[in-house]
Amino acid sequence: MTGAALDHDRPLNALRSLQRFLDEAFRVPGTNFRFGWDPIIGLVPWVGDLLTALFSCAIIVQAHRMRLPRVVVLRMFLNVVIDVVIGIVPVVGDAADVFWKSNTMNFEMLERHAAEARPASRGDWLFVIGVLGAVLAMAVLPLIVLYWLVHLIVGRAS
């Protein structure tokens, strides 16, 4: 291997180890189901979820350094945000953390796009647009409900 290839592989190998540590460190006996330290560390309220999110950002930073398409990096970021939001919910969020493996998803995207310069896929765009649409809907829906309630109250007062 050339020096350039080794320099390229070294961070990916370190990130692969981090991804396995967080998402696949343990196997449920008799099954192929794996989980990692992410849901276990996440049991510590707030601090655990923030700590694992910081670890998860290492994959995103490497994706940025490798100049992956911006929408892919954004999708990776949104995977981590979803992981944090899910993890914040006591008990249920920690259980969901076992199944929502943002590090595994992000590392697979990193490898897929790092292997060859590939443009963002239609799925990447749909995911990002879908999450942004959901966030927008969550922001607008309370305003619509508030408008409807005020309209209902003012209409009765008249």
N, C-alpha and C positions, 0 to 999 in steps of 0.2 A: 504494500500500500504506500501511496505517496504521502508526504507530509501534509499536503492540503486535505487529503481524504481523512487522515487521522484527526486533523484539527476540526473537520466537519463532524466526524463521528463521536468525538469525545463528549461534546455537550449533549448529543442525542442519547448516548449511553447513560449519562448521568440522569437525564430526564426520564428515560425508560425505567431506571431504578426507582426514581421518585414516584412515577406513575404506579408502578407495581406496589410500592410501599403504601401508597394512599388508597389504592383501589383493589389490589389483588393479593395482599400479603397472606391471607388465610383461605383455606379451602374447607368447605363443609364436608366432613367425612362421608364417603359413599356417593358424592355428587361432583359435578363439575362447577358448582356454584362457588364463586370466590368473593371475598370482600377484604377491605384493607383497613388501615388505621383511620381513614377519614371519618367514618361514622363513630368510631370509638373516641377519637379526640373531640369530635363534635358533641359528645355528651357533656362536656364542660360548657355551661351556658355562655354564649357570646364569644368568649375568648377562644374556645375550640373551633368554632366556625370561622372566625377571623384568621386564626392561625393556619388552618387548612386552605383557606382562600389565598393567603399569602404564598403558601407552597405552590398552589395551582397556578399562580401568576408567573412562575418560572417558565412554564411551557409557553405561555402567551408572549413573554418577553423574547424567548428564543424564536418564536414564529415571526415576531416583528423584526428581529435581527436578520432572519433569513429572507426577509422581504416577501413573505407570503401575501397573497391578495388581502387588501384591507378588510373586505367583507368576511373573509375566513377568520382573520384575527378578531373581528367584532363578534362573529359567531362563537368563537372560543371564549371570549370574555363573557358573553351572555350565558354560556353553559356554566361558568363559574358563578355568575350572579344568581342563576336559578338554584344552584347547589347551596349557596349561602342562604337565600330566601327560604328554601325548603328546610334547611338545617336549623333555622332560627325557631321553628315551631317545636316546642318541647315534645319529646318522646316520638310523636308521629314523624317529625322531621328527621330525627336520628334514624328511624327505621327506613324512611324513604332514601336517606343517604346511602344505604346499602345497595340500592337499585340504581340511583342516578349517579353514574360514574363519570363525572365531568372530565376528570383527568384522563381516563381511558379514551373518551371521545375526542378530547383535544389532542392527545398524543397521536391518535390514528390520523386526524386531519393534518397534523404537523408532518408525519411521515409521508402521507399521500402527496402533499404539495411540495415537500422538500426533495423527494426523489426525482422529480422533474418539474420544471416550471409549468404549472398548470393553472389555468384561470379558475376563478371561483365557479363552483357548480350551481346549477339551478336550485338544487336543494339548499345550498348555503344561503342564497338570496332569499328563498322562501322562508327559511327558518328565521333569518334576521328580520325580514318584513313582518312575519307573523308575531314575533316577540314584541317588536316595536308597536305593531297594531294593538296587541293586548295591553301594553303599557298605556298607550293613548286611550284605549277604551276605559281602562281603570281610572284614568285622569278625568275623562269627560263624563263618564256615567254618574259620579256623584253630583256634578254640576247640573245634569239633566234632571236627576231626582230632586235636587234642591229647587230648581226652577219649577218643577211640577208641584212640589209641596207649597211653595210660595203662591203659585197660581191658584192652587186649591184653597188655601187659607184666605187669600184676598178675595177670591170669588165667593166664598161663603160670607165674608164680612159685608159684602155689598148688598 
